[in-house]
Protein backbone atom coordinates (compact mmCIF):
# COMPACT_ATOMS: atom_id res chain seq x y z
CA UNK A 1 0.00 0.00 0.00
CA UNK A 2 1.43 3.39 -0.99
CA UNK A 3 1.07 6.58 1.01
CA UNK A 4 -0.74 9.23 -1.11
CA UNK A 5 0.85 12.14 0.81
CA UNK A 6 4.50 11.06 0.34
CA UNK A 7 6.26 12.85 -2.53
CA UNK A 8 7.52 10.81 -5.42
CA UNK A 9 11.36 10.85 -5.33
CA UNK A 10 11.53 10.80 -9.13
CA UNK A 11 9.26 13.86 -9.36
CA UNK A 12 11.33 15.77 -6.76
CA UNK A 13 14.54 15.00 -8.65
CA UNK A 14 12.97 16.24 -11.88
CA UNK A 15 11.90 19.53 -10.25
CA UNK A 16 15.39 20.06 -8.76
CA UNK A 17 16.99 19.31 -12.13
CA UNK A 18 14.75 21.88 -13.88
CA UNK A 19 15.60 24.55 -11.29
CA UNK A 20 19.34 23.83 -11.50
CA UNK A 21 19.20 23.95 -15.32
CA UNK A 22 17.47 27.37 -15.20
CA UNK A 23 20.12 28.74 -12.81
CA UNK A 24 22.91 27.31 -14.95
CA UNK A 25 21.43 28.98 -18.05
CA UNK A 26 21.09 32.30 -16.17
CA UNK A 27 24.70 32.19 -14.94
CA UNK A 28 26.00 31.29 -18.42
CA UNK A 29 23.98 34.17 -19.91
CA UNK A 30 25.40 36.62 -17.35
CA UNK A 31 28.98 35.47 -18.00
CA UNK A 32 28.45 35.61 -21.78
CA UNK A 33 26.97 39.12 -21.63
CA UNK A 34 29.84 40.35 -19.42
CA UNK A 35 32.43 38.91 -21.81
CA UNK A 36 30.56 40.45 -24.77
CA UNK A 37 30.58 43.89 -23.08
CA UNK A 38 34.31 43.66 -22.36
CA UNK A 39 35.07 42.68 -25.96
CA UNK A 40 32.81 45.41 -27.39
CA UNK A 41 34.33 48.07 -25.13
CA UNK A 42 37.87 46.98 -25.95
CA UNK A 43 37.27 46.98 -29.69
CA UNK A 44 35.27 50.22 -29.62
CA UNK A 45 37.89 52.12 -27.58
CA UNK A 46 40.78 50.83 -29.65
CA UNK A 47 39.17 52.13 -32.83
CA UNK A 48 37.97 55.39 -31.26
CA UNK A 49 40.05 56.61 -28.31
CA UNK A 50 38.27 59.03 -25.98
CA UNK A 51 38.11 62.60 -27.24
CA UNK A 52 39.43 64.03 -23.96
CA UNK A 53 42.91 62.57 -24.50
CA UNK A 54 45.49 65.31 -24.98
CA UNK A 55 48.92 64.50 -26.32
CA UNK A 56 52.21 66.30 -25.82
CA UNK A 57 55.82 65.73 -26.87
CA UNK A 58 57.80 64.76 -23.76
CA UNK A 59 61.13 65.79 -25.28
CA UNK A 60 60.03 69.44 -25.61
CA UNK A 61 58.16 69.89 -22.30
CA UNK A 62 60.66 72.36 -20.83
CA UNK A 63 61.17 74.28 -24.09
CA UNK A 64 57.69 75.24 -25.30
CA UNK A 65 54.00 74.97 -24.48
CA UNK A 66 52.10 75.06 -21.24
CA UNK A 67 54.63 73.02 -19.24
CA UNK A 68 57.59 75.40 -19.47
CA UNK A 69 59.08 76.20 -16.08
CA UNK A 70 57.40 79.59 -15.68
CA UNK A 71 53.94 77.98 -16.10
CA UNK A 72 54.38 75.19 -13.55
CA UNK A 73 52.54 75.35 -10.24
CA UNK A 74 49.29 77.12 -9.36
CA UNK A 75 47.70 79.82 -11.50
CA UNK A 76 44.40 81.63 -11.02
CA UNK A 77 42.22 81.54 -14.14
CA UNK A 78 39.97 84.45 -15.23
CA UNK A 79 36.87 82.58 -14.02
CA UNK A 80 38.31 82.25 -10.48
CA UNK A 81 39.27 78.58 -10.71
CA UNK A 82 42.85 77.46 -10.20
CA UNK A 83 44.92 75.37 -12.62
CA UNK A 84 47.92 73.48 -11.29
CA UNK A 85 50.51 72.23 -13.81
CA UNK A 86 52.89 69.45 -12.74
CA UNK A 87 55.64 67.47 -14.46
CA UNK A 88 56.58 64.04 -13.13
CA UNK A 89 60.08 62.81 -13.92
CA UNK A 90 62.45 60.29 -12.40
CA UNK A 91 62.49 60.79 -9.34
CA UNK A 92 60.64 63.99 -8.55
CA UNK A 93 57.61 66.12 -9.23
CA UNK A 94 58.10 69.67 -10.46
CA UNK A 95 57.16 71.71 -8.52
CA UNK A 96 57.87 69.79 -5.30
CA UNK A 97 55.26 71.65 -3.27
CA UNK A 98 51.91 72.76 -4.68
CA UNK A 99 50.02 75.62 -3.05
CA UNK A 100 46.24 75.60 -3.66
CA UNK A 101 43.23 77.38 -2.11
CA UNK A 102 40.40 75.73 -0.19
CA UNK A 103 36.79 75.97 -1.44
CA UNK A 104 37.89 76.62 -5.02
CA UNK A 105 37.59 74.37 -8.08
CA UNK A 106 41.10 73.06 -8.83
CA UNK A 107 42.22 71.50 -12.12
CA UNK A 108 45.44 69.51 -12.00
CA UNK A 109 47.17 69.07 -15.36
CA UNK A 110 50.05 66.62 -15.20
CA UNK A 111 52.39 64.93 -17.65
CA UNK A 112 55.52 62.82 -17.53
CA UNK A 113 58.88 63.66 -19.01
CA UNK A 114 60.18 60.09 -19.11
CA UNK A 115 58.28 57.01 -17.82
CA UNK A 116 54.89 56.13 -16.32
CA UNK A 117 54.40 57.68 -12.88
CA UNK A 118 51.58 57.64 -10.35
CA UNK A 119 49.70 60.75 -9.28
CA UNK A 120 48.04 60.36 -5.91
CA UNK A 121 46.95 63.09 -3.52
CA UNK A 122 46.32 61.50 -0.13
CA UNK A 123 42.90 61.91 1.50
CA UNK A 124 41.30 62.87 -1.84
CA UNK A 125 39.78 61.11 -4.84
CA UNK A 126 42.79 61.96 -7.06
CA UNK A 127 44.60 58.77 -8.02
CA UNK A 128 45.79 58.11 -11.55
CA UNK A 129 48.70 57.32 -13.82
CA UNK A 130 50.73 59.98 -15.60
CA UNK A 131 52.10 58.75 -18.91
CA UNK A 132 54.73 60.32 -21.16
CA UNK A 133 53.15 61.83 -24.25
CA UNK A 134 49.79 62.48 -22.61
CA UNK A 135 48.32 65.18 -20.39
CA UNK A 136 46.28 63.86 -17.47
CA UNK A 137 43.60 66.17 -16.09
CA UNK A 138 42.02 65.85 -12.64
CA UNK A 139 39.44 68.13 -11.04
CA UNK A 140 38.72 68.52 -7.35
CA UNK A 141 37.84 70.99 -4.62
CA UNK A 142 39.53 70.91 -1.23
CA UNK A 143 37.03 71.69 1.51
CA UNK A 144 39.43 72.92 4.18
CA UNK A 145 43.06 73.94 4.64
CA UNK A 146 45.32 70.90 5.07
CA UNK A 147 48.61 69.32 4.05
CA UNK A 148 48.48 66.33 1.68
CA UNK A 149 51.27 64.05 0.54
CA UNK A 150 51.62 63.31 -3.16
CA UNK A 151 53.64 60.11 -3.68
CA UNK A 152 54.35 58.41 -6.97
CA UNK A 153 52.51 55.09 -6.73
CA UNK A 154 53.67 53.52 -10.01
CA UNK A 155 57.11 51.94 -9.92
CA UNK A 156 59.30 54.23 -12.03
CA UNK A 157 62.81 52.98 -11.28
CA UNK A 158 65.36 52.56 -8.51
CA UNK A 159 64.66 55.95 -6.91
CA UNK A 160 60.87 55.47 -6.88
CA UNK A 161 60.56 55.28 -3.08
CA UNK A 162 61.85 58.85 -2.74
CA UNK A 163 59.47 60.40 -5.28
CA UNK A 164 57.18 62.57 -3.16
CA UNK A 165 55.64 66.01 -3.37
CA UNK A 166 53.31 68.00 -1.12
CA UNK A 167 49.98 69.72 -1.69
CA UNK A 168 49.41 72.53 0.78
CA UNK A 169 45.81 73.77 0.90
CA UNK A 170 45.46 77.26 2.38
CA UNK A 171 42.60 79.68 2.95
CA UNK A 172 41.19 81.09 -0.31
CA UNK A 173 41.66 84.75 0.70
CA UNK A 174 45.30 84.15 1.64
CA UNK A 175 45.91 82.35 -1.63
CA UNK A 176 44.38 85.14 -3.74
CA UNK A 177 46.43 87.73 -1.85
CA UNK A 178 49.63 85.77 -2.59
CA UNK A 179 48.58 85.25 -6.23
CA UNK A 180 48.15 88.98 -6.70
CA UNK A 181 51.83 89.55 -5.90
CA UNK A 182 53.48 86.52 -7.50
CA UNK A 183 53.04 84.71 -10.79
CA UNK A 184 54.38 81.42 -9.47
CA UNK A 185 53.29 80.45 -5.97
CA UNK A 186 55.45 78.37 -3.67
CA UNK A 187 55.00 76.69 -0.29
CA UNK A 188 58.26 78.33 0.84
CA UNK A 189 57.69 81.63 2.59
C-alpha positions as CSV (number, residue, x, y, z in Angstrom):
1,X,0.0,0.0,0.0
2,X,1.4,3.4,-1.0
3,X,1.1,6.6,1.0
4,X,-0.7,9.2,-1.1
5,X,0.9,12.1,0.8
6,X,4.5,11.1,0.3
7,X,6.3,12.9,-2.5
8,X,7.5,10.8,-5.4
9,X,11.4,10.8,-5.3
10,X,11.5,10.8,-9.1
11,X,9.3,13.9,-9.4
12,X,11.3,15.8,-6.8
13,X,14.5,15.0,-8.6
14,X,13.0,16.2,-11.9
15,X,11.9,19.5,-10.2
16,X,15.4,20.1,-8.8
17,X,17.0,19.3,-12.1
18,X,14.8,21.9,-13.9
19,X,15.6,24.5,-11.3
20,X,19.3,23.8,-11.5
21,X,19.2,24.0,-15.3
22,X,17.5,27.4,-15.2
23,X,20.1,28.7,-12.8
24,X,22.9,27.3,-14.9
25,X,21.4,29.0,-18.1
26,X,21.1,32.3,-16.2
27,X,24.7,32.2,-14.9
28,X,26.0,31.3,-18.4
29,X,24.0,34.2,-19.9
30,X,25.4,36.6,-17.3
31,X,29.0,35.5,-18.0
32,X,28.5,35.6,-21.8
33,X,27.0,39.1,-21.6
34,X,29.8,40.4,-19.4
35,X,32.4,38.9,-21.8
36,X,30.6,40.4,-24.8
37,X,30.6,43.9,-23.1
38,X,34.3,43.7,-22.4
39,X,35.1,42.7,-26.0
40,X,32.8,45.4,-27.4
41,X,34.3,48.1,-25.1
42,X,37.9,47.0,-25.9
43,X,37.3,47.0,-29.7
44,X,35.3,50.2,-29.6
45,X,37.9,52.1,-27.6
46,X,40.8,50.8,-29.6
47,X,39.2,52.1,-32.8
48,X,38.0,55.4,-31.3
49,X,40.1,56.6,-28.3
50,X,38.3,59.0,-26.0
51,X,38.1,62.6,-27.2
52,X,39.4,64.0,-24.0
53,X,42.9,62.6,-24.5
54,X,45.5,65.3,-25.0
55,X,48.9,64.5,-26.3
56,X,52.2,66.3,-25.8
57,X,55.8,65.7,-26.9
58,X,57.8,64.8,-23.8
59,X,61.1,65.8,-25.3
60,X,60.0,69.4,-25.6
61,X,58.2,69.9,-22.3
62,X,60.7,72.4,-20.8
63,X,61.2,74.3,-24.1
64,X,57.7,75.2,-25.3
65,X,54.0,75.0,-24.5
66,X,52.1,75.1,-21.2
67,X,54.6,73.0,-19.2
68,X,57.6,75.4,-19.5
69,X,59.1,76.2,-16.1
70,X,57.4,79.6,-15.7
71,X,53.9,78.0,-16.1
72,X,54.4,75.2,-13.5
73,X,52.5,75.4,-10.2
74,X,49.3,77.1,-9.4
75,X,47.7,79.8,-11.5
76,X,44.4,81.6,-11.0
77,X,42.2,81.5,-14.1
78,X,40.0,84.5,-15.2
79,X,36.9,82.6,-14.0
80,X,38.3,82.3,-10.5
81,X,39.3,78.6,-10.7
82,X,42.9,77.5,-10.2
83,X,44.9,75.4,-12.6
84,X,47.9,73.5,-11.3
85,X,50.5,72.2,-13.8
86,X,52.9,69.5,-12.7
87,X,55.6,67.5,-14.5
88,X,56.6,64.0,-13.1
89,X,60.1,62.8,-13.9
90,X,62.4,60.3,-12.4
91,X,62.5,60.8,-9.3
92,X,60.6,64.0,-8.5
93,X,57.6,66.1,-9.2
94,X,58.1,69.7,-10.5
95,X,57.2,71.7,-8.5
96,X,57.9,69.8,-5.3
97,X,55.3,71.6,-3.3
98,X,51.9,72.8,-4.7
99,X,50.0,75.6,-3.1
100,X,46.2,75.6,-3.7
101,X,43.2,77.4,-2.1
102,X,40.4,75.7,-0.2
103,X,36.8,76.0,-1.4
104,X,37.9,76.6,-5.0
105,X,37.6,74.4,-8.1
106,X,41.1,73.1,-8.8
107,X,42.2,71.5,-12.1
108,X,45.4,69.5,-12.0
109,X,47.2,69.1,-15.4
110,X,50.0,66.6,-15.2
111,X,52.4,64.9,-17.6
112,X,55.5,62.8,-17.5
113,X,58.9,63.7,-19.0
114,X,60.2,60.1,-19.1
115,X,58.3,57.0,-17.8
116,X,54.9,56.1,-16.3
117,X,54.4,57.7,-12.9
118,X,51.6,57.6,-10.3
119,X,49.7,60.7,-9.3
120,X,48.0,60.4,-5.9
121,X,46.9,63.1,-3.5
122,X,46.3,61.5,-0.1
123,X,42.9,61.9,1.5
124,X,41.3,62.9,-1.8
125,X,39.8,61.1,-4.8
126,X,42.8,62.0,-7.1
127,X,44.6,58.8,-8.0
128,X,45.8,58.1,-11.6
129,X,48.7,57.3,-13.8
130,X,50.7,60.0,-15.6
131,X,52.1,58.8,-18.9
132,X,54.7,60.3,-21.2
133,X,53.2,61.8,-24.3
134,X,49.8,62.5,-22.6
135,X,48.3,65.2,-20.4
136,X,46.3,63.9,-17.5
137,X,43.6,66.2,-16.1
138,X,42.0,65.9,-12.6
139,X,39.4,68.1,-11.0
140,X,38.7,68.5,-7.4
141,X,37.8,71.0,-4.6
142,X,39.5,70.9,-1.2
143,X,37.0,71.7,1.5
144,X,39.4,72.9,4.2
145,X,43.1,73.9,4.6
146,X,45.3,70.9,5.1
147,X,48.6,69.3,4.0
148,X,48.5,66.3,1.7
149,X,51.3,64.1,0.5
150,X,51.6,63.3,-3.2
151,X,53.6,60.1,-3.7
152,X,54.3,58.4,-7.0
153,X,52.5,55.1,-6.7
154,X,53.7,53.5,-10.0
155,X,57.1,51.9,-9.9
156,X,59.3,54.2,-12.0
157,X,62.8,53.0,-11.3
158,X,65.4,52.6,-8.5
159,X,64.7,56.0,-6.9
160,X,60.9,55.5,-6.9
161,X,60.6,55.3,-3.1
162,X,61.8,58.9,-2.7
163,X,59.5,60.4,-5.3
164,X,57.2,62.6,-3.2
165,X,55.6,66.0,-3.4
166,X,53.3,68.0,-1.1
167,X,50.0,69.7,-1.7
168,X,49.4,72.5,0.8
169,X,45.8,73.8,0.9
170,X,45.5,77.3,2.4
171,X,42.6,79.7,2.9
172,X,41.2,81.1,-0.3
173,X,41.7,84.7,0.7
174,X,45.3,84.2,1.6
175,X,45.9,82.3,-1.6
176,X,44.4,85.1,-3.7
177,X,46.4,87.7,-1.8
178,X,49.6,85.8,-2.6
179,X,48.6,85.2,-6.2
180,X,48.1,89.0,-6.7
181,X,51.8,89.6,-5.9
182,X,53.5,86.5,-7.5
183,X,53.0,84.7,-10.8
184,X,54.4,81.4,-9.5
185,X,53.3,80.5,-6.0
186,X,55.4,78.4,-3.7
187,X,55.0,76.7,-0.3
188,X,58.3,78.3,0.8
189,X,57.7,81.6,2.6
